[in-house]
Amino acid sequence: MSLAKRSRHGRTAGIPALLLAVLAVTTALAGGPAQAAEPLTLHELAAAQGKYVGSATDNPELSDAPYAAILGSEFGRITPGNSMKWDATEPQQGRFTFERGDAITDFARAHGQGVRGHTLVWHSQLPGWVAALPPEQVESAMTNHIAQVAGHYRGAVEAWDVVNEPFNEDGTFRAGPFLDAMGSDYIATALRAAHAADPDADLYINDYNTDGLGAKSDGMYRLVSELVAEGVPIDGVGFQSHLAVQYGFPEGMRQNLQRFADLGLDVAVTELDVRMQLPADPAKLATQAGYYQRVFEACLAVTRCEGVTVWDYTDKYSWVPGAFPGQGAATLYDENLLPKPVYGTVRTALGGDDGGGGGPGTLKAQYRTQDQATGDNQIKPVLNLVNTGDTPVDLSTVTVRYWFSGEAGAASYTTWCDWSPLGCGTVTHRVVAADTPKAGADHHLDVGFTGGTLAPGAATGDIQLRLNKTDWSNFDEADDYSRGTGTSYTDAPKIAVHIGGALAWGIEP
């Protein structure tokens, strides 16, 4: 995309990192004593490198205020998951409804975000009347639909997935009412109609399993090469990137993106998530983090890669469990809207700090439970600390915080270390009332060490802990902030690790 087109869309993606830093310092000096800057968002990190980071969303989610606050601040572009599709906008022939899509564009406008329109022509989520049309009426219905929908959002949408998922896995064209009625020419017809309706929007073809080199991406490459040669208005190709840790990473992703860019087209990762068979475990999470990192690195390496959109940023609203039973944990944030360690991986890939998820001389906390009962009179977390950096950590500088709620009963506690390979004599433990009590987090168990060093890549092993109220009254652990249910270790971003008083891992409530 040209710089002129970037300017017309009002993007800040071209601001270099050095300029952002200079602006931050200048602002601090102009306003008096400098204060600690807020961490850059994912989109700000990407914008410093000429890219964007976006998220899919949809109307039901927007009523979730905590969700909407993160959506509106962390991401620079949003994509409506369903509210601009054919069944949502023209459920009956000639009768158009735009309320749901308008809610998305209104939200984006209020938060200074771009919108990716999704999608004008797709074989799925069509109202029944489309399939019932005689073949000779399909083209006029398609072009009218594009004219009305793209025309309605003219100026509010930066890019359109004009044609979605046109290919089979072997690179042949997928059957559907449009191919059946018009042959593969329907794609060029749709692009021309979209350009006529909204000449300033970028026009894309979008598909899945085209991320790497292979038969399906070859089919896409042949198609767009022909469209470019024929002068059909097309600006880019979208790669959905719905990946899974149980399958290999797409072969040659960077090279594949580059060959499309070499045609003079923009490319974008449009629907990224990385699912796994549940339950998650450290090996799966490590593979997932590696996949996210490689996707972002591929986009960063290709000048004409516009950016990356995650297919909703949180497991709370992910489509994966509904589409792939038994699978999930595919996104950057957990169901409680807390960033997972993979969020830190993405930050690092974008050239920022990892938000507390790793780095030289840092630790991460892993957790397992040894007590599945949520209503008895003891809490029994088991912790494992892992040095994720490349320098030793002095354990005497480390404090680990596990949040829980005390409920009724005594306000005083007894704490125990039942076992640790470090020796329980080196492990300190006490319960502290939270400065700002919250549901599920009005106290925290503070764990420290009298001494010792943890080498790079090393782990403490089991630190088996236990606490009770002095009157031995029962807890209700069901809503405790830091509690998990897994009996095997997993990374635990709801357990904070402080080194020298600074937060090195986790998200505090």
N, C-alpha and C positions, 0 to 999 in steps of 0.2 A: 504494500500500500504506500502511496506517495505521502510525503510530509504534508502536502496541501490537504490531502484527505484526512490525515490525522488532525490537523488544525480545525477543519470544518466540524469534526466530531467533538472537538473540545477536549481531547485527551491530554493527559500529562505524562503519558508513557515515555516520552522522549527525554524527560529530565534526567540528566546524568547523576550518578550517586554523589559525586563531588559537589555538584551544585546544591543538592539537597542538604548536604552537610554544611555548606557555607550559609545557606538560608537559615538553618537551625541556629548556627552560632550567631549570625547577625541579629536574629530575632531575640535571642537571649540577651545580647549586649544592649539592644535598644530598649528592652523592658526592664533593665536593672540586673541584679545578680542572676547568673545562670542557674536554672533548675534542671534536675534530671529529666531528660526527654522521655516521653512515652515511647515504648518500643514501636518500631515501624510495623505496620500491618503487612500481611502477605502481599496485598496489592501494591503497597508503597515500595516494598522491596523489589517487586517485579517491575514497577513503573520506572525505577531507577535504571533498569536494564532494557527499557523500551518494550516491555511486555505488560500483560494484565494477568490478574488472577481473579476468576469469577466463581460463582456458585449457581447451581440450579435452585429453584424454589417453586412454590405454588401457593395458591390462595389460602388453604387451611392453615399453613404454617405462619402466615403473616399475622394472624391473631395471637400468636405466641410471642409476647413482648420480649422476653429474654432472647429468644431465637432471632427475632427481627433486629434487635440491637446489634448482635454480632454480624448478621447478614449485611446490615447497612453500614457497618464500620470496617469490616475486615476485607471486603471484596469490592472490586472495581467494576464488575459487570455481572448481571444476573440474567438467567435464562428461565422462562416459564416452562416447567416440566410438562404441563398438559393444557394450560388455559388458552393457548393460541392454536391448538390443533383443530382439525376439521370438525370433529364431533362436538367440540366446545364452542366453536364460532359460527357454524352453519348446520345446526342439528336438523333443520328442515330446509328444503331447497329454497333459496332466495330469502330466508329469514335469518338475519345475522344477529348475534349477541356478542358484545365485547366487554361486558362488565368485568369478567374475571381477568382478562388480559389487561384491561385498563387499570385494575388495581395494582398489577405488577409494574406497569410503566409509571404510574403515579408514585409508587414507592421508590423506584429508581430515580425519578426526577427529584424527589425530596431529599435523596441521599447522594446526589451527584454521581450516579452510576450510569453506565451504558446498559443497553438491553440487547440480547441476542434473541431474535424472533425464531420460534421453533414450534411447528414446522408447517410449511404450506402444502406440500404434496407428499403423501406417505401412504403405503398400502394398508396400514393399520390404523385403528381408532377412527375409522370412517363411519359416518351414519349409514344406516341400511339403504337409504335412498340412492346413494352413489352407486353401489353395486347393482342396483335394480335398473339403472339407466340403460337404454339402448346404446350400443357402441357409438352410433353417430352423434349422440348428445354428450358424450363424456368430455370431449375437448372444450366445448363451450362452457360446460359446468365448471371445469377445472380453471379455465382462464378467468371466468367471472369470479370464482372464489378467490383466486389470487388478487385480482383487481380490488375486490372489496376489502379483504383482510390487510394486504400490504398497503393499500391506499389509506385505510383507517389509521394505521400506525406509521404512516409516512412522517419522518422527522423524529419519531420517538424510538425507533429501532435502528441500531447501528449496522447490524448484519442479520441476514435471514438464512436459516437452513431451508433453502427453497425445495430441494428434493432430498428426501431422507431414505436411506437404506435401499438403494436401487439394485443391489447385487446379491446373488447367491454366493455361497462359499467358494465355488469354483470359478468365479469371475464372470459368469453369465448373468443376464438381466433377470431380476426377480419378477415372477408373474404377479399381476394385480390388475385392477380395472383400467389403469392408465396405459400400461404396457399392452394389455389385451386389445384396447381400442385404437391406440395410436402407434404401437411399436415403440422403439427406443427414442423416437423423435419427441415423445412427450417431455423429455428432460429439457431439450433446447427450447421447446415451446413454453414450458413453465418458467425458465430463466428469462426469456424475452418478456413474458407477461409481468414478472416481478420487477424487471428493470423499468418497464413502462409505468408501473404503479408507484414505484419508489426508486427513482434513479440515483439517489444519493446513498442508498444502503448497499453494503457489501453482500454479494450473492454467493452462497456456498452450496455444495453438495456434501452430504454428511453420511457416514456409514460406520459400522463396527467391524472388528476383525480385519481392518485395513491398515492397522498401525505399523506392522512390519512388512517385510518383503514377502510376497507370496502370490498365489493365483488371484485372490480377491483384490488385493491392492493393484495387481497388474491390470485387472479389468477396469478398475477406477482410473488408472493412469492412461489406458487407451482411450477411455471415454473423454476425459478432460483434455487430453492432447487434441482430439478431434474437435472438441468444442472451441478451444482456443484458436485452432487453425481456421475454423469456419467463422470466427468473429462473433460467436455467441457470447452475450454478456455473462461472464463468470469471473468472480474475484478470488475465490478460494475453495479449499477442500477441508472439511472437518473430519477429525479422527476421534471416534467416541472413546476408545480406551477403557472399556469395561473389562478390567483384568481380574485374574484370580491367582492366588499363590500356588494352587495345585497344578497350574499350567505354566509352561515356560513363558518367559518375557518375550514380547514380539521381536523376532530376529531383524536386526538392521533398522531399528526405528528411526534413528537419526538420518541414515542414508535414504530411507524411504521418504521422510518429510522433505529432505533436500531435493530429491528428484522432482517432486511436485513444485517446490519453490523455483527450481530452475526453469520451469515452464512460464515463469512470470506471475505465479499465483501466490497468494497468501495461504498459510496453513494454520490450523489451530487444533488444539486438543479440547474437545467440546463437552465430554461427558465422563470425566475420569473418576473411577473408584477402583479399589483393589479388594476383592472379597476373599473370604476363607471359609473352610469348613469349621463350624463351631464345635467345641469351645476353642477360643484362641489360646495359643501357647507361645513361649518366647521364640521358638523357631519360625512359626508362621508370621509373627509380628516383625521379626527381623527381615524375612523375605518381603513382606508387604512394604516395609520402609525402603528397602532396596529398589522395589518397583517404582514407588513414587519418586524417589530420587532420580532414577534413570529417565523417567518421563520428563521431569522438569529439566534435567540436563540436556535431553534431546531437543526440547523446544528452545532452550537458551543458546544452543549451538547453531541453530538455523535462523539466520537473520530475519527471514520472512515468516517465522512462526510468531503469530500475534499474541498468543497467550494460552493459558490453561484454565478450563472451567471444571470444577469438581461437581459431580452429580448429586447435589446437596452436600453440605459440609458436615452434617451430623448423622450419626447412627439413628437418632431419634426419628428422622424422617427419610431414611434411606429406602430406596425401592428394593434393595437386594433381598431381604428376608421374604418378602412377598413373592418375588420372582424365582428365587432359588432357595427352597426350603432347606433349613439346616445350615445355611450360610449367612454371613453378615460381617460385622466389625469392619466395614469397608471404607470408612470415611476418616476425616481428620479429627473430628470431635466425637466424644462419646454421647450416650443417650441423655446425660445430664448437662450437655452443652459445655463440657470441659475439653480443652485440647488434649489429644493423646500424644504419646511420644512421637508418632509419625508426623505430627504437626511441626515439631522441632526439626525433624529431618528435612521437611520442605523448606522451612526457614533457612536452614543451612545451605540447601541447594540453591536458594535465591541470593545467597551472599550475606545473610544476616546471622545474628546469634540464633541459638536453637531454642530460645524461650525457656531454658531450664532443662532441656532434655539431653544434654551431653556437652562435650567439649573438653579441652585440656584440663586435667586435674579435677574433673567433676564426678559426681556419683549419680546413679539412679537407684530408686527403690523398687524392689519386687516384693510381692505379697502372696501369701497363701493363708487359708484359715485352717485351724485344727479343731474347730468347734462349729458345726452347722446350726446349732440351736441359737435362735435369736432372742429368746425370752428367759434365759437362765441368769444366774447371779455372777457370771464371770465373762470377761472379754479376753479372747486368746489369739491375738495376731501373731503371725510368724513373718519375720522380715529377712530380706537378703539384700545387701548393698553391693553394687557392682561399680567398679571404677571404669567409667566409659572414656576417660581421657588418656593422655600420654605422659602424665607425670604422677608421682606418688601422692596420695592424700594422707595427711596427718589426721588420724581419727579423733584425736583430742579436740579438733576444731569443728567436729561434725555434730549436729543435732537433727534428729529425725522426729517428725510430728505426725501422729496418728489421731485423727479427729473422731470423736464419738459424742453421744448425748447421754447425760447422767440420769435423766428422768427424776422421779421422786425418790425419797429416801435420804440416806446420809450424804452430806456434801464433802466428806473426806474419804480418801481412797488408800488402799494398799496395793502395791505393785510388786511384781516378781519377774525375775529372769529364770526360767526353768532349765534352759540349756543353750549353750553357744560354743562352737569350736574355738572362739576367741577366749573362752572362759567367762562365766557370768560375773566374776569379780572385776572384769574390765568394763562391764556394761552398766551404765547408770540409767535410772528410770524413775519417773515421777509423773503425776497427773497435775495439769495446770488448767485453771479456768480460762476460757477464751476471753480475749479483750472485748470482742463483739460477738456475743452468743448468737448462733443461728440454728435453725432446725437441723438436727442431726450433727451439730458441731458446736456444742457449748463447752466442751472440754477437749484437751488434747493430751495424749500420752507422749511425753518428751523422752527420747532415748538418746543417750550420749555414750562416750567412751573415755576412760581414764588415760588412754594412750594407745600406741600402736600405729602402724602405717599400712595402707592398702595400696599395693602395687598396681600399675596400669594393667587393666584387663582382669584383675583379681576380684574375688567376691568374698564377702564375710562368711558365707554359708548361713545356715539356720540361726536366727536369733529368736528363740521361743519365749514369748512374753505372756504375761497374764496380769489382769487387774480385777479388783472387786471393791465395792463400797464397804466401809467399815462395819455397816450393819447387815451386810450380806443380802441386801434387797436386790430384786431382779432388775435387769436392764431390758430395754427394747431396742435391739440392734438393727431392726429392719430398715430404718432410715439413716443409719449412721453414715456420715460422709465418706469415711475412709474404708469402710467394710466392703469386702468382696466375698464371693461365694466359692471361688475356685480353690481346689485342694492342691493344685500344682502352681508353681510360681508363674506369675505374669507381671509385666511392668505395671506400676501402680502410680499414675500421675496424681491421684488424690492423697497420696502420702508425700509430704514435703521433706526435702533434705536441705539443710542449711550448712554452709561451710564458712566458718569465720563470721557468722551472723548474716551472711548473704544467701538468698534463695538460690540454690543450684539445681533443684529438680522439683517438679510438681506444681500444682495449682492450689493455693490456699483458698478455703471457702470464704 
